[in-house]
Amino acid sequence: MSASGKSPLRLALFDCDGTLVDSQFAIIDAMTQAWAEHGLGEPDPMEVRRMVGLSLVEAVSLLLPTHDAETHAAVAESYKRAFSAARSRGDVDEPLFPGIVDTLAALEEAGVLLGVATGKSRRGLDAVLKGHGLTGRFVTLQTADVGPGKPNPHMVQRALAETGAEEAGTVVIGDTTYDIQMARNARVRSVGVSWGYHAVPELERAGADRIVHRGRDVATAVLELLEG
């Protein structure tokens, strides 16, 4: 109990791409179109996959390290247009990973608040949540539109400020080292998931407190950390 006699709030803060939904093919396709628009050939799909989770301009800058900031910004804008056009055509497929809905329900039943911290834009995140009937399930939505992205702790700190949760009662769930590093930088705990875009040994080296291999097991891992 807190000094007020109320139980402290608890928060599960989920990454989106690679954790809640599998968006890799849509992301790779949009990036490929962006590169073609600027005469850059084709990006390495595996390298694009590894950058998922970072803010868009930062991801592009890492994929094109020998190009200047102006090119990075232009390619990022081309990517946004390509992705938006694909979504408008109904060509974007971002399926939920198995067990995710069950995990969200289990956490809600346990009284844990749900949030998202993602490198997506708010527009993109809203589209994903609406498409899967999840609008309103998350009490805080942190996106790359405001402030620095992962692994900076800023998104976690904003989520704590919005919800009233504290560091000790917060767990980040993600599939990349960027998620785990963000959690460590924010002094909260983390659960790494094995079905996303970075390998389990990388998540372990980054300092994940738990690793899970099935979507339905996320809730158990989060509750163990919160109640341990």
N, C-alpha and C positions, 0 to 999 in steps of 0.2 A: 504493500500500500504506500501511496505518497503521503506527504505531510497533510494533505487535505482530506485523507481518508479514502480517496478514490484510487482504483487500480490504475497504474500507468498505462498509457496507450501503447499499443504494439503495432508495428508497421512492417509489412512485407513489400519490398520495392523491386519490381520485376523489370528486367530488360525486355525488349520486344523482339527484335529480329534475332533469330537463332535461339531464343528462349521460349517465348510464347508462340511465335509463328515462324515457319520456314519460308523466308523471303529471298533466299540466295539467288534463285534463277531470275526473278524479276530485277534484282539489283544488278546482277552481272549483265543482263540484256540491256538495261538502261545505260550502264557504264560503257558497254561496247558501242552503243549508238553515239554516246557523247564523244568518245575517242574518234570515231569515224568522222563525225562532224568537223573535227579539228585536224583531220589528216594525221592522226597519231597511230594508225594501224589498229591493232587489237590488244586489249589488256589481257594479262594472264588471269584466267578465271579464279585460280586458287589464291592469287595475291589479292584480288578484289574481295574474295570471301573473307580473307583474314582481316581486312580493314573494316568490315561491318561492325558497327558500334561506335566508331569515331564520328565526329562531326564531318560533314560532307567535304568541306574545303580541306580539312586536315587529311582526310583519307586520300583525296586526289593529290595532295602535295607529296604524300608518301609513295603513291603509285608513280608519280612523275617528278622525281627528285631533282632532275637536271633542268626542269622548266621553271619559269618565273612565276611570281604570285599572280600576275595578271592572267596568265594561262590557266593557273589552278582555278581561279575564280570563274573564268569563262567556261571551262570544262564542267565545273560544278553546276553552273546555270543550265548548260546543255543537258546534263544528267536530270535535273529537276524537270525540264520540259519533256524529256523522253519518258520519264516515269509517269508524269501527270497524263501525258497523251495515252500511254498504255492503260492507265487506270480508267480513263474516260472511255476507251474502247472495250473495256471489260477484259483486258488481256493480262491483268496482274493477278497471280494466284499466290496467296500467302496463307496456306493452311495452318490451323492450330496443330501443335504437336500433341500426340496422344496423351491423355491423362491430365492435361492442363485445366480443363473445366472442372474436373473432380478436385484438383488441388485448390483451386480458387474457392470452391464451395466449402471445402474442409477448413480452410483458413478463416473464411467468413463465419462459419459455425463456431469456431474457437474464439471469435471476437477480435481477430486480427484485421487491421485496416489494410487495404490493398492499394498499391501505387505503381506507377510506371516511371522508369528513368531510361530514356532511349536517345540514340543518335538520330532518330527520325525527326522530321518536322512535325509540328502539331497537326497540320493538315493530313499528313500521311498516317499518323497515329490514330486520329479520329476516324479515318476511313477504315483502318484495320478493326478497331473496336466496334464500329457500327456494322461492318460486314460479318462479324462473328457474334453479334448480339451481346456485346460486352459493355456497351455504353452505360455509364452510371455505376459500374461495378468498382471502379477505381476512384479513390477520393483525392488523389493528387496525380497529375500528369506532368512530368518534367521532360522537356524535349530540347533539341539542339537549337531552337529558335532564340533562346534567351541565355546569355552568359556562356562561359566556357563549357566544353563537353568533357567526356570521359578521357582520361582517368582523374581529372580534376574533381574534387569533392563537391563542387558547387550544386549539382543537381540533388544530391542527397541532402545537403544543408537546406536547400529550398523546400524539399519535401518535409523535412522535420519542422521547419517554420510554419508551413501551411497546415500540417496535421496536428501539431502539438506533441508528437511522439519525441522520445529522447534517443540518444545514440544507443544506450544499453538495450532498448526495446525495438531496435530496427535491424532487419536483415535484408541484404541485397541478394537477388537471385539473377545469375547471368551465365552466359556461355563463353565469354572471352576474358582474357587477362585484363582488358580495360575495365570490365565490371568489377573484378576482384580488386584491382588496384584502386579504383574509385572508392570501394567500400573501406579498404584499409586507410586511404587518405582521409576519409570521413570518420574514422574510428568506429565503424559499425562492423557487424559480422557478415559473412557471405556464404552462399551456397552456389557451387559451380555445377552446371549441368553438362552432361557428356554428349548430348545430341546436337550441339551447335557447331560453331565455326573455329574454335580453338581446341587443341587436344587436351585430354585429361592431365598428362604430366605438366603441361604449361599452367593449367589452372592450379595444380598443387603447388608448383614453384612460386606462383603469384601470391599464395597464402590463403586459398579458399579454406574455410572452416569445415565444410562438408562437400562431398561430391556425390551427386545422385545420377542414376542411369535411366530412370523412368519418371515421366511427368507426374504420376500419381504419388511418387515418393517425396516430392518437393515439400509438401505440407508437413510431413513427419519430420524432415530435416529442419525446417524452419522452427517448428514448435519445440524440438529438442534444444535448439540454440536459445530460444527465448525463455524456456523454462529451466534450462540447465544452470 
